[in-house]
Amino acid sequence: MKNVVLALIALLMAPAAFAQSADWQKTWDETLAAAKKEGKVVVLGSPDPVMRNEIIPAFQKRYGITVEYLATGNSGQASGRIKTERASGIYSVDVFLSGLGTTVNIYYPEKMIDPIKPLLILPEVTDGTKWKRGKPWFIDPQAEYILMLFANVDSQFYINTDYVKAEEIRSAKDLLSPRFTEKMSTEDPNSSGTGANTAGHFLRELGPEFARKLYIDQKPAISRDRRQLTDWLARGTYPICLTCRTDDIRQLIKEGFKITEVFELTDVKNRMNSSPFILSYANRAPHPKAATVFMNWLAGKEALEIYSRGYESPTLRTDVDESLLDPNTIPRPGVAYVDNTEFNWIAKERVEAADNVRAVLKR
């Protein structure tokens, strides 16, 4: 009798389940047909070889929709371009692939983006079991505008092991050794950006006295030129780089330079970031249906697996193969990280931290 009842329940539920499946499929088919009529999607991002050489060709092959990719040197330049265009009534971009700072502090408060959440259609994107945090992760207060696709553990800094051995630096306080005076480089800790963020991290973790000793007494070389910092590290001119970028360093490693990321320090927590980008959807998008198809695909397994492998960055999906990634970059359950992806940190606390750094270093 019990089996009969269960069978009847299954039969009654089947039409509803089928209808739900058919609903998403119908919506997707209609969206895809309209997207193909629009013909293209315009995406604004950074000069990213993985995007250009792998993601865009794969998307265009799968859907027959052209991607017009607008690459800018940094998110600040990108946002300036968008503001200028919009002041003239021009809305040329559909999708932003930007840094957290630009997205949270410019695109979001200036109402330059629309919600993404209602546009997520594919079951592999909406299914919470496919995401490490139980659902697609939006960092904005409404949880629908700013979609985070990646979560990485930051290294603390880089060293050239031809000049500095990893065992010489077990803690951040080891950086204060006289041996490392005038041997470090950093972006300007008194300006906004990576230099201030890193200095703020050390200040929060180890206090103002440590920050003064590191940034004043140790006399690090300061540059706002990423290439110069990378060159100094490679040549051993300054064999410790506090703010070099992972994508700049990878090429050096491929060329045979003995550059190592230092992840573990006994006295400083690791930071977590959202590199390489945050996804947002431009309002008044000129190609809304093509943008919807692109965003659904970009948040899915195929695209994020390509990106994860090419950029060597862990994603927030549960079904992406991470076996080839450096395990140090993958957030571990139960470990307390300094989460630099939190909305309040980006919108408010990061600026306060930078102000604190400037105040400390002026003393």
TIPATI-925952 format. One line per 10 residues: number of its first residue (from 1); their letters; for each residue x, y, z of C-alpha. Coordinates in steps of 0.02 Angstrom, whole numbers, m for minus. Each point is the difference from the previous one (the first is absolute). Layout:
BEGIN
NUM	A	X:Y:Z ~ ...
This chain:
BEGIN
1	MKNVVLALIA	0:0:0 ~ 141:118:45 ~ 83:m24:m170 ~ m164:38:m87 ~ m20:163:96 ~ 179:52:m41 ~ m29:m39:m183 ~ m158:106:m2 ~ 92:145:82 ~ 138:m13:m129
11	LLMAPAAFAQ	m127:3:m141 ~ m86:152:72 ~ 164:92:21 ~ 69:m44:m172 ~ m103:126:m100 ~ 53:141:117 ~ 183:m48:m14 ~ m15:m15:m189 ~ m86:169:m10 ~ 139:80:103
21	SADWQKTWDE	132:m76:m114 ~ m95:54:m154 ~ m18:177:68 ~ 187:30:16 ~ 32:m83:m166 ~ m133:105:m86 ~ 70:159:77 ~ 177:m48:m50 ~ m48:m44:m178 ~ m92:165:m21
31	TLAAAKKEGK	145:98:77 ~ 127:m88:m111 ~ m103:32:m157 ~ m14:185:43 ~ 186:7:42 ~ 46:m69:m171 ~ m106:135:m80 ~ 94:132:100 ~ 158:m80:m69 ~ 128:53:128
41	VVVLGSPDPV	38:41:180 ~ 119:139:54 ~ 109:m43:149 ~ 115:120:92 ~ 147:m77:92 ~ 188:m5:21 ~ 131:m52:m130 ~ m20:m183:43 ~ 75:m134:m114 ~ m112:m136:73
51	MRNEIIPAFQ	m154:102:m46 ~ 62:41:m174 ~ 79:m167:m47 ~ m113:m125:86 ~ m163:67:73 ~ m58:107:m146 ~ 37:m131:m135 ~ m88:m135:102 ~ m155:108:26 ~ m10:54:m181
61	KRYGITVEYL	19:m179:m60 ~ m137:m63:116 ~ m130:136:m30 ~ 46:89:m161 ~ m6:168:88 ~ 144:121:m26 ~ 90:69:153 ~ 67:177:m18 ~ 130:9:136 ~ 57:171:61
71	ATGNSGQASG	162:m17:97 ~ 61:142:111 ~ 158:17:103 ~ m92:5:166 ~ m174:13:73 ~ 21:184:37 ~ 32:39:m183 ~ m149:m108:m47 ~ m120:89:116 ~ 62:169:m62
81	RIKTERASGI	m39:m52:m178 ~ m175:m57:48 ~ m37:162:93 ~ 56:104:m148 ~ m108:m100:m120 ~ m153:7:109 ~ 16:186:24 ~ m25:8:m189 ~ m147:m120:4 ~ 102:m147:m67
91	YSVDVFLSGL	m30:m173:73 ~ 120:m115:m91 ~ 42:m137:125 ~ m101:m151:55 ~ 109:m88:128 ~ 135:59:120 ~ 142:m115:55 ~ 78:117:126 ~ 92:9:165 ~ m97:8:161
101	GTTVNIYYPE	47:180:37 ~ m67:69:m163 ~ m157:m107:6 ~ m44:38:182 ~ 53:183:6 ~ m49:60:m173 ~ m114:m112:m102 ~ m111:m51:146 ~ m28:166:94 ~ m15:99:m162
111	KMIDPIKPLL	m135:m121:m59 ~ 93:m51:m155 ~ m45:m184:18 ~ m160:m103:3 ~ m37:m161:97 ~ 75:m161:m68 ~ m93:m121:111 ~ m167:6:m98 ~ 99:m37:m159 ~ 76:m164:62
121	ILPEVTDGTK	m92:m135:m96 ~ 105:m156:m23 ~ m27:m131:137 ~ 188:m28:16 ~ 14:183:50 ~ m152:14:114 ~ 27:m169:87 ~ 72:37:172 ~ 89:m169:9 ~ 115:59:m140
131	WKRGKPWFID	68:141:109 ~ 119:m10:147 ~ m105:125:98 ~ m165:m86:m36 ~ m58:124:m132 ~ 64:124:m128 ~ 93:125:108 ~ m49:184:m14 ~ 97:117:112 ~ m114:153:m10
141	PQAEYILMLF	m130:33:138 ~ m145:m51:m113 ~ 94:m158:m52 ~ m41:19:m184 ~ 115:129:m84 ~ 182:m53:24 ~ 38:m182:m34 ~ 161:m75:69 ~ 66:m148:m100 ~ 174:m25:74
151	ANVDSQFYIN	73:m11:175 ~ 190:m4:18 ~ 119:m1:146 ~ 127:140:m22 ~ 183:m32:24 ~ 84:116:125 ~ 140:55:m118 ~ 127:m64:m128 ~ 185:m38:20 ~ 140:m35:m122
161	TDYVKAEEIR	78:m158:73 ~ 167:34:m84 ~ 19:137:131 ~ m121:m41:142 ~ m41:m173:64 ~ m178:m41:52 ~ 59:m69:167 ~ 71:171:43 ~ m176:72:12 ~ m116:m100:109
171	SAKDLLSPRF	m94:149:70 ~ m36:177:m55 ~ 113:61:141 ~ 146:m84:m88 ~ m16:135:m133 ~ 66:123:128 ~ 171:m84:1 ~ 145:117:m45 ~ 40:m124:m139 ~ m156:57:m93
181	TEKMSTEDPN	23:187:20 ~ m10:79:m174 ~ m39:m173:m73 ~ m189:19:m19 ~ m114:87:m124 ~ m182:50:7 ~ m131:106:m83 ~ m23:164:91 ~ m81:m38:170 ~ m58:181:12
191	SSGTGANTAG	m107:m9:m156 ~ m158:m97:m36 ~ 13:m174:m74 ~ 106:m153:33 ~ 137:92:94 ~ m121:72:126 ~ m97:m164:13 ~ 156:m99:42 ~ 61:129:124 ~ m173:4:78
201	HFLRELGPEF	4:m189:17 ~ 165:6:94 ~ m64:143:106 ~ m158:m94:49 ~ 93:m160:38 ~ 157:63:87 ~ m33:180:51 ~ 70:174:m38 ~ 175:m29:68 ~ 29:m146:m118
211	ARKLYIDQKP	m69:101:m147 ~ 118:145:37 ~ 151:m113:14 ~ m44:m93:m160 ~ m42:150:m109 ~ 116:131:73 ~ 147:m81:89 ~ 23:m139:m128 ~ 2:126:m142 ~ m93:m98:m133
221	AISRDRRQLT	7:62:m180 ~ m165:74:m54 ~ m70:m1:m176 ~ m171:18:m79 ~ 62:m94:m154 ~ m46:m185:8 ~ 130:m44:m132 ~ 138:85:96 ~ m44:m95:159 ~ 1:m164:m96
231	DWLARGTYPI	166:43:m84 ~ 80:44:167 ~ m55:m167:71 ~ 63:m100:m150 ~ 170:86:m1 ~ 21:m14:188 ~ 15:189:17 ~ m136:m13:131 ~ m23:m188:27 ~ m157:18:109
241	CLTCRTDDIR	m155:74:m82 ~ m145:39:115 ~ m124:44:m137 ~ 49:m88:m162 ~ m148:m72:m96 ~ m23:m185:m32 ~ m35:19:m186 ~ 162:99:m21 ~ 103:m127:96 ~ m61:m154:m92
251	QLIKEGFKIT	91:50:m158 ~ 162:21:98 ~ m18:m174:72 ~ m31:m72:m174 ~ 161:86:m56 ~ 97:m89:137 ~ 16:134:133 ~ 0:m73:175 ~ m147:96:68 ~ m100:m71:145
261	EVFELTDVKN	m163:55:79 ~ 3:4:189 ~ m169:m53:68 ~ 24:m56:179 ~ 58:119:135 ~ m15:m42:184 ~ m62:172:53 ~ m111:60:m144 ~ m161:m72:m70 ~ m22:m26:m186
271	RMNSSPFILS	m116:111:m100 ~ m135:m62:m118 ~ m40:90:m163 ~ m115:m15:m151 ~ 132:6:m137 ~ m4:7:m149 ~ m167:91:m7 ~ m175:32:65 ~ m149:m16:m118 ~ m129:138:m19
281	YANRAPHPKA	m132:45:m130 ~ m6:175:m74 ~ m167:87:7 ~ m77:55:m165 ~ 105:m137:m80 ~ m10:11:m191 ~ m4:m191:m18 ~ m95:m63:154 ~ m40:m175:m64 ~ 176:m33:m62
291	ATVFMNWLAG	64:64:168 ~ m116:m121:90 ~ 66:m147:m101 ~ 180:53:29 ~ m21:22:189 ~ m88:m167:20 ~ 136:m89:m97 ~ 140:92:90 ~ m70:m54:169 ~ m14:m181:m56
301	KEALEIYSRG	119:m147:14 ~ 72:6:m176 ~ 55:182:3 ~ 62:2:179 ~ 99:m159:m24 ~ 86:80:m150 ~ 33:157:100 ~ 57:m92:156 ~ 127:m101:m100 ~ 61:145:m107
311	YESPTLRTDV	11:130:138 ~ 46:m125:136 ~ m137:67:110 ~ m122:m99:109 ~ m185:31:m32 ~ m152:m6:113 ~ m74:m148:m95 ~ 4:m175:75 ~ 14:m90:m168 ~ 156:83:m71
321	DESLLDPNTI	159:m105:0 ~ 128:84:113 ~ 128:m140:1 ~ 124:100:m105 ~ m8:156:109 ~ 123:49:135 ~ m89:m64:157 ~ 62:152:95 ~ m118:109:m103 ~ m157:m102:41
331	PRPGVAYVDN	m94:57:157 ~ m6:m139:129 ~ m155:m35:105 ~ 18:52:180 ~ 145:120:m31 ~ m25:181:52 ~ 47:118:m141 ~ m3:188:m13 ~ m141:13:m126 ~ 37:143:m118
341	TEFNWIAKER	m155:m39:m102 ~ m125:62:130 ~ m108:144:m61 ~ 26:110:153 ~ 188:m23:m9 ~ 4:57:m181 ~ m128:140:19 ~ 59:75:163 ~ 128:m88:108 ~ 135:m10:m135
351	VEAADNVRAV	1:189:m15 ~ 11:17:188 ~ 144:m124:4 ~ 93:100:m133 ~ m26:158:103 ~ 69:m89:153 ~ 154:m54:m98 ~ 34:179:m58 ~ m21:64:178 ~ 120:m131:71
361	LKR	134:23:m132 ~ 2:190:20 ~ 53:m11:181
